[in-house]
Amino acid sequence: MPRHLSMPNLLAAVLFCVSLQLQAGIPVTAIRQPGAPLDPSLRNEADHAADLAASWLAAHQGADGSWGSETDRVWRTSITLLALTARANLYSDACARAAVWLDSHVPAAEEGPGAYAWRAIALLSIVPDASARAKLAQRLFQESRAYVQPTNAPFFKRALWDDARALAGGPPAPPPEKETARELSALAVNAQRLSGGSPCRSWFDVRLINRASQGNLERDGKPLDWRRAVAENLVNTQRRDPAGGGFWVAPTADSEIAETAFGLLTLLEL
């Protein structure tokens, strides 16, 4: 006749088994919460995608050190140099040639204020010495004085200049609460764009979440798993180049350079 454990005996048996597991040193894996850092498997995939993007960008650098055609070349070279800076140990020559080219070229008038901000961020990011960085910033800001972003520009455009000033040693500017709250609310409502947006769009969204809400995005009081959504989107939409590396598809060759640079920048933000 089968015997049934009473509730106290069942509890004792469970506790006994747990104690045996602890004594045996069996690891207990914590449950990953939505919005938390990526799990190791997806983190490895994201890192591999970043490596492929960096390799592809380095292989598509122009002989003069820049990226792209004549149109928006300063802006495109700036974002690509900034992206490759995270892999400067592997692509030091590409970064050095890009910095030399970028330092000697100011944006064309049609590129607008944003190109000056990106140029300053890219060049200041590769100068380790604080005093040298301050001197460089003084010159870069002097060159861009006629193109400073107006105070009524969108938040993300003004934030670029705030980042440049912070790199130059200035105090970090706190994000404007009303604007960022409105943007975060709109993003939470339309969170599906995180799993289907272009790398460029994803970078601005991820940058907003990290900058304005310390990496938290909620809807109706519940955290959204935005990191996983963005990482899976970028990993799954990256295309392999038969010649080596990986890129994100765009209508033109210049656009593919920009999207791939933003793809790498976004992966680094995760």
DOKOL-161453 format. One record per residue (C-alpha): residue number from 1; residue in three letters; x, y, z. Coordinates in Angstrom, 2 decimals, m for minus. Each point is the difference from the previous one (the first is absolute). Example, Ala and Ser with C-alpha at 12.3 -4.5 7.8 and 13.67 -1.06 7.14 Angstrom:
! DOKOL-161453
+-----+------+---------+---------+---------+
! pos ! code !    east !   north !      up !
+-----+------+---------+---------+---------+
!   1 !  ala !   12.30 !   m4.50 !    7.80 !
!   2 !  ser !    1.37 !    3.44 !   m0.66 !
+-----+------+---------+---------+---------+
END
This chain:
! DOKOL-161453
+-----+------+---------+---------+---------+
! pos ! code !    east !   north !      up !
+-----+------+---------+---------+---------+
!   1 !  met !    0.00 !    0.00 !    0.00 !
!   2 !  pro !    1.51 !    3.34 !   m1.01 !
!   3 !  arg !    0.87 !    2.36 !    2.76 !
!   4 !  his !   m0.68 !    3.74 !   m0.27 !
!   5 !  leu !    2.15 !    2.60 !    1.67 !
!   6 !  ser !   m1.82 !    2.30 !    2.35 !
!   7 !  met !    0.47 !    3.75 !   m0.55 !
!   8 !  pro !    2.59 !    0.37 !    2.80 !
!   9 !  asn !    1.92 !   m3.02 !   m1.27 !
!  10 !  leu !   m0.17 !    1.28 !   m3.61 !
!  11 !  leu !    1.39 !    3.37 !    1.09 !
!  12 !  ala !    2.78 !   m1.73 !    1.90 !
!  13 !  ala !    0.86 !   m2.09 !   m3.09 !
!  14 !  val !    0.17 !    3.10 !   m2.19 !
!  15 !  leu !    2.23 !    1.81 !    2.47 !
!  16 !  phe !    2.22 !   m3.09 !    0.24 !
!  17 !  cys !    0.42 !   m0.12 !   m3.78 !
!  18 !  val !    0.78 !    3.71 !   m0.12 !
!  19 !  ser !    2.63 !   m0.42 !    2.71 !
!  20 !  leu !    1.61 !   m2.81 !   m2.00 !
!  21 !  gln !    0.11 !    2.22 !   m3.08 !
!  22 !  leu !    1.65 !    2.80 !    1.94 !
!  23 !  gln !    2.53 !   m2.38 !    1.46 !
!  24 !  ala !    0.75 !   m1.33 !   m3.47 !
!  25 !  gly !    0.62 !    3.53 !   m1.23 !
!  26 !  ile !   m2.68 !   m0.12 !   m2.71 !
!  27 !  pro !   m0.24 !    3.53 !   m1.43 !
!  28 !  val !   m3.33 !    1.77 !    0.08 !
!  29 !  thr !   m0.67 !    2.17 !   m3.04 !
!  30 !  ala !   m1.80 !    3.24 !    0.77 !
!  31 !  ile !   m3.01 !    0.82 !   m2.12 !
!  32 !  arg !    0.82 !    2.89 !   m2.31 !
!  33 !  gln !   m2.35 !    2.92 !    0.50 !
!  34 !  pro !   m1.38 !    2.03 !   m2.93 !
!  35 !  gly !    2.31 !    2.86 !   m0.86 !
!  36 !  ala !    2.96 !   m1.54 !    1.82 !
!  37 !  pro !    3.38 !   m0.47 !   m1.72 !
!  38 !  leu !    0.00 !   m2.53 !   m2.82 !
!  39 !  asp !    0.38 !   m3.66 !    0.85 !
!  40 !  pro !    3.42 !   m1.48 !   m0.88 !
!  41 !  ser !   m1.19 !   m1.74 !   m3.19 !
!  42 !  leu !   m1.55 !    3.09 !   m1.56 !
!  43 !  arg !    2.86 !    2.14 !    1.32 !
!  44 !  asn !    2.43 !   m2.21 !   m1.91 !
!  45 !  glu !   m2.10 !    0.33 !   m3.16 !
!  46 !  ala !   m0.14 !    3.78 !    0.38 !
!  47 !  asp !    3.76 !    0.20 !    0.56 !
!  48 !  his !    0.60 !   m2.13 !   m3.09 !
!  49 !  ala !   m2.27 !    2.25 !   m2.05 !
!  50 !  ala !    1.96 !    3.01 !    1.27 !
!  51 !  asp !    3.28 !   m1.64 !   m1.02 !
!  52 !  leu !   m1.37 !   m0.72 !   m3.48 !
!  53 !  ala !   m1.21 !    3.60 !   m0.37 !
!  54 !  ala !    3.37 !    1.42 !    1.08 !
!  55 !  ser !    1.82 !   m2.24 !   m2.47 !
!  56 !  trp !   m2.33 !    1.04 !   m2.84 !
!  57 !  leu !    0.33 !    3.71 !    0.76 !
!  58 !  ala !    3.79 !   m0.18 !    0.11 !
!  59 !  ala !    0.04 !   m1.81 !   m3.34 !
!  60 !  his !   m2.15 !    2.73 !   m1.61 !
!  61 !  gln !    2.10 !    2.96 !    1.08 !
!  62 !  gly !    1.17 !    2.25 !   m2.80 !
!  63 !  ala !    3.67 !    0.34 !   m0.90 !
!  64 !  asp !    0.03 !    3.51 !    1.49 !
!  65 !  gly !   m1.37 !   m1.22 !    3.36 !
!  66 !  ser !   m3.61 !    1.07 !   m0.46 !
!  67 !  trp !   m3.21 !   m1.92 !   m0.66 !
!  68 !  gly !   m2.57 !    0.62 !   m2.70 !
!  69 !  ser !   m0.31 !    2.30 !   m2.96 !
!  70 !  glu !    0.20 !    3.78 !    0.02 !
!  71 !  thr !   m3.50 !    0.36 !    1.45 !
!  72 !  asp !   m0.04 !    0.07 !    3.83 !
!  73 !  arg !    3.52 !   m1.41 !    0.10 !
!  74 !  val !    1.00 !    1.80 !    3.21 !
!  75 !  trp !   m3.11 !   m1.24 !    1.82 !
!  76 !  arg !    0.41 !   m3.54 !   m1.31 !
!  77 !  thr !    3.69 !   m0.12 !    0.86 !
!  78 !  ser !   m0.74 !    1.37 !    3.48 !
!  79 !  ile !   m2.55 !   m2.65 !    0.96 !
!  80 !  thr !    2.13 !   m2.77 !   m1.49 !
!  81 !  leu !    3.13 !    1.13 !    1.84 !
!  82 !  leu !   m1.98 !    0.20 !    3.23 !
!  83 !  ala !   m1.32 !   m3.53 !   m0.54 !
!  84 !  leu !    3.45 !   m1.42 !   m0.77 !
!  85 !  thr !    1.56 !    1.69 !    3.03 !
!  86 !  ala !   m1.39 !   m2.85 !    2.13 !
!  87 !  arg !    2.12 !   m2.41 !   m2.08 !
!  88 !  ala !    2.99 !    2.34 !   m0.35 !
!  89 !  asn !    2.35 !   m2.73 !    1.21 !
!  90 !  leu !   m0.88 !   m1.97 !   m3.15 !
!  91 !  tyr !   m0.41 !    2.91 !   m2.40 !
!  92 !  ser !    2.49 !    2.58 !    1.25 !
!  93 !  asp !    1.21 !    0.83 !   m3.51 !
!  94 !  ala !   m3.54 !    0.59 !   m1.28 !
!  95 !  cys !   m0.80 !    2.20 !    3.00 !
!  96 !  ala !    3.21 !    2.00 !   m0.38 !
!  97 !  arg !   m0.55 !    0.65 !   m3.71 !
!  98 !  ala !   m3.62 !    0.96 !    0.63 !
!  99 !  ala !    0.99 !    2.41 !    2.77 !
! 100 !  val !    2.61 !    1.71 !   m2.19 !
! 101 !  trp !   m2.50 !    0.42 !   m2.83 !
! 102 !  leu !   m2.79 !    1.16 !    2.30 !
! 103 !  asp !    2.21 !    2.51 !    1.82 !
! 104 !  ser !    0.82 !    1.72 !   m3.29 !
! 105 !  his !   m3.55 !    0.11 !   m1.41 !
! 106 !  val !   m2.89 !    2.09 !    1.25 !
! 107 !  pro !   m3.56 !   m0.93 !   m0.96 !
! 108 !  ala !   m1.49 !    1.43 !   m3.15 !
! 109 !  ala !   m2.70 !    2.61 !    0.51 !
! 110 !  glu !   m2.74 !   m2.41 !   m1.05 !
! 111 !  glu !    1.01 !   m2.52 !    2.69 !
! 112 !  gly !   m1.33 !    2.29 !    2.73 !
! 113 !  pro !    0.71 !    0.37 !    3.74 !
! 114 !  gly !   m0.24 !   m3.72 !    0.73 !
! 115 !  ala !    3.09 !   m0.78 !   m2.06 !
! 116 !  tyr !    2.06 !    2.44 !    2.08 !
! 117 !  ala !   m1.23 !   m1.62 !    3.21 !
! 118 !  trp !    0.77 !   m3.53 !   m1.24 !
! 119 !  arg !    3.44 !    1.13 !   m1.19 !
! 120 !  ala !    0.79 !    1.46 !    3.42 !
! 121 !  ile !   m1.22 !   m3.14 !    1.81 !
! 122 !  ala !    2.01 !   m2.33 !   m2.24 !
! 123 !  leu !    3.26 !    1.95 !    0.25 !
! 124 !  leu !   m0.30 !    0.73 !    3.73 !
! 125 !  ser !   m0.74 !   m3.67 !    0.72 !
! 126 !  ile !    3.39 !   m1.15 !   m1.27 !
! 127 !  val !    2.10 !    2.52 !    1.96 !
! 128 !  pro !    0.84 !   m1.52 !    3.40 !
! 129 !  asp !    1.77 !    2.99 !    1.54 !
! 130 !  ala !   m2.39 !    2.47 !    1.66 !
! 131 !  ser !    2.07 !    3.13 !   m0.68 !
! 132 !  ala !    0.52 !   m0.92 !   m3.66 !
! 133 !  arg !   m3.69 !   m0.75 !   m0.29 !
! 134 !  ala !   m0.89 !    3.42 !    1.42 !
! 135 !  lys !    2.25 !    1.75 !   m2.55 !
! 136 !  leu !   m1.45 !   m2.02 !   m2.84 !
! 137 !  ala !   m3.53 !    0.74 !    1.18 !
! 138 !  gln !    0.71 !    3.72 !    0.02 !
! 139 !  arg !    1.01 !   m0.13 !   m3.66 !
! 140 !  leu !   m2.85 !   m2.29 !   m1.04 !
! 141 !  phe !   m2.61 !    2.16 !    1.71 !
! 142 !  gln !    1.53 !    3.09 !   m1.55 !
! 143 !  glu !   m0.32 !   m1.57 !   m3.45 !
! 144 !  ser !   m3.63 !   m0.87 !    0.67 !
! 145 !  arg !   m1.04 !    3.26 !    1.68 !
! 146 !  ala !   m2.31 !    0.97 !   m2.87 !
! 147 !  tyr !   m1.71 !   m3.39 !    0.06 !
! 148 !  val !   m0.86 !   m0.57 !    3.65 !
! 149 !  gln !   m3.34 !   m1.75 !    0.34 !
! 150 !  pro !   m2.83 !    2.43 !    0.84 !
! 151 !  thr !   m1.62 !   m0.36 !    3.40 !
! 152 !  asn !   m3.33 !   m0.93 !   m1.59 !
! 153 !  ala !    1.52 !   m2.93 !   m1.92 !
! 154 !  pro !   m1.21 !   m3.52 !    0.86 !
! 155 !  phe !    1.42 !   m1.49 !    3.18 !
! 156 !  phe !    2.11 !   m2.67 !   m1.69 !
! 157 !  lys !    1.76 !    2.61 !   m2.16 !
! 158 !  arg !    0.76 !    2.24 !    2.97 !
! 159 !  ala !    1.20 !   m3.06 !    1.91 !
! 160 !  leu !    2.81 !   m0.45 !   m2.52 !
! 161 !  trp !    1.44 !    3.38 !    0.91 !
! 162 !  asp !   m0.43 !   m0.82 !    3.69 !
! 163 !  asp !    2.04 !   m3.19 !   m0.55 !
! 164 !  ala !    2.70 !    1.97 !   m1.82 !
! 165 !  arg !    0.23 !    2.56 !    2.81 !
! 166 !  ala !    0.19 !   m2.78 !    2.60 !
! 167 !  leu !    2.89 !   m1.60 !   m1.90 !
! 168 !  ala !    1.72 !    3.38 !    0.04 !
! 169 !  gly !   m0.17 !    0.00 !    3.79 !
! 170 !  gly !   m3.19 !    1.97 !    0.49 !
! 171 !  pro !   m2.68 !   m1.01 !    2.50 !
! 172 !  pro !   m2.48 !   m2.59 !   m1.33 !
! 173 !  ala !   m3.31 !    1.57 !   m0.93 !
! 174 !  pro !   m3.03 !   m1.71 !    1.56 !
! 175 !  pro !   m2.58 !   m1.10 !   m2.58 !
! 176 !  pro !   m3.07 !    2.26 !   m0.11 !
! 177 !  glu !   m2.62 !   m1.82 !    2.06 !
! 178 !  lys !   m3.14 !    0.89 !   m1.95 !
! 179 !  glu !    1.47 !   m0.77 !   m3.41 !
! 180 !  thr !    1.60 !   m3.25 !    1.04 !
! 181 !  ala !   m3.11 !   m1.14 !    1.86 !
! 182 !  arg !   m2.07 !    0.63 !   m3.12 !
! 183 !  glu !    2.48 !   m1.82 !   m2.23 !
! 184 !  leu !    0.28 !   m2.97 !    2.37 !
! 185 !  ser !   m3.76 !   m0.25 !    0.30 !
! 186 !  ala !   m0.40 !   m0.02 !   m3.78 !
! 187 !  leu !    2.72 !   m2.64 !   m0.31 !
! 188 !  ala !   m1.62 !   m2.22 !    2.64 !
! 189 !  val !   m3.35 !    0.18 !   m1.81 !
! 190 !  asn !    1.67 !   m0.76 !   m3.33 !
! 191 !  ala !    2.54 !   m2.47 !    1.40 !
! 192 !  gln !   m0.30 !   m2.31 !   m3.01 !
! 193 !  arg !    2.28 !    2.35 !   m1.91 !
! 194 !  leu !    2.82 !   m1.18 !    2.27 !
! 195 !  ser !   m0.29 !   m3.45 !   m1.56 !
! 196 !  gly !   m0.30 !    1.25 !   m3.56 !
! 197 !  gly !    1.71 !    3.36 !   m0.31 !
! 198 !  ser !    3.03 !    0.90 !   m2.09 !
! 199 !  pro !    3.37 !    0.18 !    1.78 !
! 200 !  cys !   m0.06 !    3.79 !   m0.20 !
! 201 !  arg !   m3.47 !    0.21 !    1.56 !
! 202 !  ser !    0.97 !   m2.62 !    2.58 !
! 203 !  trp !    3.07 !    1.95 !    1.09 !
! 204 !  phe !   m2.01 !    3.13 !    0.77 !
! 205 !  asp !   m2.62 !   m2.05 !    1.88 !
! 206 !  val !    2.59 !   m1.93 !    2.03 !
! 207 !  arg !    1.99 !    3.16 !    0.68 !
! 208 !  leu !   m3.18 !    1.66 !    1.29 !
! 209 !  ile !   m0.77 !   m2.92 !    2.35 !
! 210 !  asn !    3.53 !   m0.15 !    1.37 !
! 211 !  arg !    0.44 !    3.76 !    0.29 !
! 212 !  ala !   m3.39 !    1.05 !    1.31 !
! 213 !  ser !   m1.18 !   m2.95 !    2.09 !
! 214 !  gln !    3.16 !   m1.90 !    0.99 !
! 215 !  gly !   m0.83 !   m2.91 !   m2.27 !
! 216 !  asn !   m3.61 !   m0.49 !    1.13 !
! 217 !  leu !   m3.03 !    0.00 !   m2.28 !
! 218 !  glu !   m3.42 !   m0.75 !    1.42 !
! 219 !  arg !   m3.56 !   m0.21 !   m1.22 !
! 220 !  asp !   m2.84 !    0.04 !    2.51 !
! 221 !  gly !    2.53 !   m0.44 !    2.78 !
! 222 !  lys !    1.51 !   m3.16 !   m1.47 !
! 223 !  pro !    3.58 !   m0.13 !   m1.34 !
! 224 !  leu !    0.40 !   m0.69 !   m3.71 !
! 225 !  asp !    2.70 !   m2.35 !   m1.23 !
! 226 !  trp !    1.35 !    2.60 !   m2.39 !
! 227 !  arg !    3.62 !   m1.22 !   m0.02 !
! 228 !  arg !   m0.99 !   m3.44 !   m1.25 !
! 229 !  ala !   m2.31 !    1.50 !   m2.63 !
! 230 !  val !    2.71 !    2.29 !   m1.38 !
! 231 !  ala !    2.77 !   m2.61 !    0.15 !
! 232 !  glu !   m2.04 !   m2.69 !   m1.74 !
! 233 !  asn !   m1.08 !    2.46 !   m2.70 !
! 234 !  leu !    3.57 !    1.07 !   m0.75 !
! 235 !  val !    1.43 !   m3.52 !    0.12 !
! 236 !  asn !   m2.73 !   m1.40 !   m2.26 !
! 237 !  thr !    0.06 !    2.80 !   m2.58 !
! 238 !  gln !    3.78 !    0.24 !   m0.40 !
! 239 !  arg !    1.19 !   m1.36 !   m3.34 !
! 240 !  arg !    3.30 !   m1.75 !   m0.61 !
! 241 !  asp !    2.27 !    1.35 !   m2.71 !
! 242 !  pro !    1.66 !   m2.80 !   m2.02 !
! 243 !  ala !    3.15 !    2.13 !    0.05 !
! 244 !  gly !   m0.07 !    0.11 !    3.81 !
! 245 !  gly !   m1.83 !    1.66 !    2.84 !
! 246 !  gly !   m3.65 !    0.88 !    0.39 !
! 247 !  phe !   m2.19 !    2.99 !   m0.82 !
! 248 !  trp !   m3.58 !    1.22 !    0.07 !
! 249 !  val !   m1.83 !    0.47 !   m3.27 !
! 250 !  ala !   m0.94 !    3.51 !   m1.15 !
! 251 !  pro !   m1.02 !    1.59 !   m3.33 !
! 252 !  thr !    3.48 !    1.29 !   m0.89 !
! 253 !  ala !    3.62 !   m0.91 !    0.73 !
! 254 !  asp !    0.43 !    3.17 !    2.06 !
! 255 !  ser !   m3.14 !   m0.79 !    1.99 !
! 256 !  glu !    1.29 !   m3.50 !    0.71 !
! 257 !  ile !    3.15 !    1.49 !    1.52 !
! 258 !  ala !   m2.08 !    2.28 !    2.23 !
! 259 !  glu !   m2.43 !   m2.74 !    1.03 !
! 260 !  thr !    2.86 !   m2.39 !    0.78 !
! 261 !  ala !    1.75 !    2.62 !    2.09 !
! 262 !  phe !   m3.21 !    0.63 !    1.93 !
! 263 !  gly !   m0.53 !   m3.75 !    0.32 !
! 264 !  leu !    3.40 !   m0.33 !    1.67 !
! 265 !  leu !   m0.65 !    3.04 !    2.21 !
! 266 !  thr !   m3.35 !   m1.44 !    1.07 !
! 267 !  leu !    1.46 !   m3.40 !    0.88 !
! 268 !  leu !    2.59 !    1.77 !    2.14 !
! 269 !  glu !   m2.80 !    1.76 !    1.90 !
! 270 !  leu !   m1.63 !   m3.30 !    1.00 !
+-----+------+---------+---------+---------+
END
